[in-house]
Amino acid sequence: MRQDGKSISGNFQGLGMVGSLTGTVNSSGRVHFIVKHGAGSLILDGEIRIGGDIEGTFYAVDKQGQNIAEYGLWSARSASSW
């Protein structure tokens, strides 16, 4: 994952898929990612915690942007937390 100002990009691997990731982060630590995979996308929203861990919610959409009723919680740990 790479951050350039408020923009984030990189590769995503998790929740049973692999894809390219683009997103944003704001000054209060809120993140918004979009992961492109197959014929749809995964939308992830979350918050950066102390230490760099991120927690949030996700939902999946089809290629027209319609919610396909797949959703849940997600989290990521910073490499230094391992």
Stockholm file with secondary structure:
# STOCKHOLM 1.0

chainA/1-82         MRQDGKSISGNFQGLGMVGSLTGTVNSSGRVHFIVKHGAGSLILDGEIRIGGDIEGTFYAVDKQGQNIAEYGLWSARSASSW
#=GR chainA/1-82 SS CEEETTEEEEEEEETTEEEEEEEEECTTSEEEEEEEETTEEEEEEEEECTTSCEEEEEEEEETTSCEEEEEEEEEECCGGGC
#=GC SS_cons        CEEETTEEEEEEEETTEEEEEEEEECTTSEEEEEEEETTEEEEEEEEECTTSCEEEEEEEEETTSCEEEEEEEEEECCGGGC
//
